[in-house]
Amino acid sequence: NVCFAALTIAAASAGQAASVKEVFEKYNLLGTFAWTCSQPANDDNNWYYVNRAIDADHVQRDHMIGPTTRAAAAILDKATESKPNEIAIEGTIDGQRFAGIWVIEKARMLQWETTLAGKKTIDKGHLTKTGLPMPWLNRCDAPATQK
């Protein structure tokens, strides 16, 4: 019986998906990201994002448009690896559900797709409103070995 219980627990553990925090840690996505890390955050041409784990199942993502000015805060409650170097995320922002796909490289990430409240706002790496490409978000606090 002890052996059966151990096998049951092991099987249940193996079947569990990685937590949001684990996915973010695997891809080194906790920390600060910006279009240009050497320049201050601003709303026109240099957005910053700060990702921090609240607990195993939630990551807060602050969209910064100034050194102390937050444009929005998102709470991500789902993150799964959709294919190598790509994750699917879901959460809420300003009370509305959103889902997205991020492409991840060594020390940067690209918002490839986003749907907010049922409306696609980013498609194939371009803003749907303007057609402009989304800039890569570079990890600002990347260790020297990753730059």
Disulfide bonds with the S-S distance in Angstrom:
Cys37-Cys140 2.12
